[in-house]
Amino acid sequence: MAAEPIKGEVTVVGGFVSADIVLPARYSFLPPGEMAEHVLGELPAEVNQSVRSRPIIVAGEAFGYGTGRESPARALRAAGVKAIVGGPFARMFFRNVINNGVLALDCPEIVDSGIANGDAIEIDAASGIIRWGNRVFRGMPAPDIIQRIVASGSLIDYGRAIVAAAARSIP
């Protein structure tokens, strides 16, 4: 079963944005909604506003590098981010956002394409295809397991669904 495409407007951020810029450690223990208020808050104020009103981030190289804390990923999810495209991403961050239900799709080609804040794109995770107007970019397709985790909302929710399904099949 193919995942639904992710559609929406983008917020464009540069490369080498550390996880501590995504969410500084001092906000890591706030409730998710309050974390969202501070996501990318170290960048100009319009970036925080934009990311909380648009479901997709186009990010440059090494986005999320540095700390392995999961709170930056939770903050992005709480801010309403559904997908991050671009990269390549810092590996721990890549895994943390997926575990928190946000698709991360490697497609470095889109970063320098001229895409701008507010432009609308459509992402097909299964094929890795990203459509922006009449342009098509080919990113790294997301494996089925990653699509299932993202569709479930998080790795924990995916695990709960597996356990519940197994429990229903017990005679």
C-alpha positions as CSV (number, residue, x, y, z in Angstrom):
1,M,0.0,0.0,0.0
2,A,1.6,3.3,-1.1
3,A,1.7,6.2,1.2
4,E,-0.2,9.3,0.4
5,P,1.9,12.1,-1.2
6,I,2.9,14.9,1.1
7,K,1.9,18.3,-0.4
8,G,2.4,21.8,0.8
9,E,4.4,25.0,0.9
10,V,8.0,25.0,1.8
11,T,10.3,26.9,4.2
12,V,13.8,27.0,2.8
13,V,16.7,27.0,5.2
14,G,20.4,26.7,4.5
15,G,22.9,24.0,5.1
16,F,24.9,23.3,8.2
17,V,22.0,24.1,10.6
18,S,22.8,22.2,13.8
19,A,20.2,20.4,15.9
20,D,21.0,23.0,18.6
21,I,19.8,25.7,16.1
22,V,16.7,23.6,15.3
23,L,15.9,23.5,19.0
24,P,18.3,24.8,21.6
25,A,18.8,22.5,24.6
26,R,17.2,24.9,27.0
27,Y,13.8,24.2,25.4
28,S,14.2,20.4,25.3
29,F,12.0,19.6,28.2
30,L,9.1,21.8,27.4
31,P,5.8,20.2,26.3
32,P,5.8,19.7,22.5
33,G,3.6,22.7,21.7
34,E,5.9,25.0,23.6
35,M,8.9,23.5,21.9
36,A,7.3,24.3,18.5
37,E,7.3,28.0,19.5
38,H,11.1,27.9,19.7
39,V,11.9,25.7,16.6
40,L,14.5,27.4,14.5
41,G,14.1,30.4,16.8
42,E,17.8,31.1,16.6
43,L,17.4,32.1,12.9
44,P,15.5,35.2,11.8
45,A,12.0,35.4,13.3
46,E,10.3,34.9,10.0
47,V,11.9,31.4,9.8
48,N,10.1,30.2,13.0
49,Q,6.8,31.7,11.8
50,S,7.2,30.1,8.3
51,V,8.1,26.6,9.6
52,R,5.1,26.6,11.9
53,S,2.7,27.5,9.0
54,R,4.2,25.3,6.2
55,P,4.5,21.5,6.3
56,I,7.7,21.0,4.4
57,I,11.3,22.2,4.9
58,V,13.9,22.4,2.1
59,A,17.2,22.1,4.0
60,G,20.8,22.2,2.9
61,E,23.7,19.9,3.6
62,A,24.2,18.5,7.1
63,F,20.8,19.8,8.4
64,G,20.5,18.7,12.0
65,Y,24.2,17.9,12.7
66,G,25.5,17.8,16.2
67,T,23.6,16.6,19.2
68,G,21.7,13.3,19.2
69,R,18.9,14.7,21.3
70,E,15.4,13.8,19.9
71,S,13.8,17.0,21.1
72,P,14.7,18.9,17.8
73,A,12.8,16.3,15.9
74,R,9.9,16.3,18.3
75,A,9.7,20.1,18.1
76,L,9.6,20.0,14.3
77,R,6.7,17.5,14.4
78,A,4.9,19.6,17.0
79,A,5.4,22.6,14.7
80,G,3.5,20.7,12.0
81,V,6.4,19.7,9.8
82,K,5.5,16.6,7.7
83,A,8.7,16.4,5.6
84,I,12.2,17.7,5.2
85,V,13.8,17.4,1.7
86,G,17.3,18.3,0.6
87,G,20.4,17.2,2.5
88,P,22.3,15.0,2.8
89,F,21.2,15.1,6.4
90,A,23.1,14.4,9.6
91,R,22.5,10.7,10.2
92,M,21.4,10.8,13.8
93,F,19.0,13.6,13.0
94,F,17.7,11.7,9.9
95,R,16.8,8.8,12.1
96,N,15.4,11.0,14.9
97,V,13.0,12.8,12.6
98,I,11.8,9.6,11.0
99,N,11.3,8.0,14.5
100,N,9.2,11.0,15.3
101,G,7.0,10.7,12.2
102,V,8.6,13.3,9.9
103,L,9.8,12.1,6.5
104,A,13.4,13.0,5.6
105,L,14.1,12.6,2.0
106,D,17.6,13.0,0.6
107,C,17.4,15.1,-2.6
108,P,20.4,17.6,-2.6
109,E,19.5,18.7,-6.2
110,I,16.4,20.6,-4.9
111,V,18.5,22.8,-2.6
112,D,20.1,24.9,-5.3
113,S,17.1,24.7,-7.7
114,G,15.8,28.2,-7.0
115,I,12.9,27.0,-4.9
116,A,11.8,29.7,-2.6
117,N,9.8,30.1,0.7
118,G,6.1,29.6,0.0
119,D,6.5,27.5,-3.1
120,A,4.4,24.4,-3.2
121,I,5.8,20.9,-3.8
122,E,4.5,17.4,-3.8
123,I,6.5,14.5,-2.4
124,D,6.0,10.8,-3.3
125,A,8.0,9.0,-0.6
126,A,7.8,5.6,-2.2
127,S,9.4,6.7,-5.5
128,G,11.5,9.6,-4.1
129,I,9.9,11.9,-6.7
130,I,9.4,15.6,-5.7
131,R,7.3,17.8,-8.0
132,W,7.7,21.5,-8.0
133,G,5.7,23.2,-10.7
134,N,6.7,21.5,-13.9
135,R,10.0,20.4,-12.5
136,V,10.7,16.9,-11.2
137,F,13.5,15.9,-8.8
138,R,14.5,12.4,-8.0
139,G,15.4,11.9,-4.4
140,M,16.2,8.7,-2.5
141,P,13.0,6.6,-2.3
142,A,11.9,5.9,1.3
143,P,11.9,2.2,2.2
144,D,8.5,0.7,3.1
145,I,9.4,0.5,6.8
146,I,10.2,4.3,6.9
147,Q,6.9,5.0,5.1
148,R,5.0,2.9,7.7
149,I,6.7,4.7,10.6
150,V,5.9,8.1,9.2
151,A,2.3,7.1,8.3
152,S,1.9,5.8,11.9
153,G,3.0,9.1,13.4
154,S,6.1,7.8,15.1
155,L,8.2,4.7,15.7
156,I,6.4,4.2,19.0
157,D,3.0,4.4,17.4
158,Y,4.2,2.0,14.7
159,G,5.3,-0.5,17.4
160,R,2.0,-0.1,19.2
161,A,0.1,-1.0,16.0
162,I,2.2,-4.1,15.5
163,V,1.6,-5.3,19.1
164,A,-2.1,-4.5,18.8
165,A,-2.4,-6.5,15.5
166,A,-0.5,-9.4,17.0
167,A,-2.8,-9.4,20.1
168,R,-5.9,-9.5,17.9
169,S,-4.6,-12.6,16.1
170,I,-4.1,-14.5,19.3
171,P,-6.8,-17.2,19.6
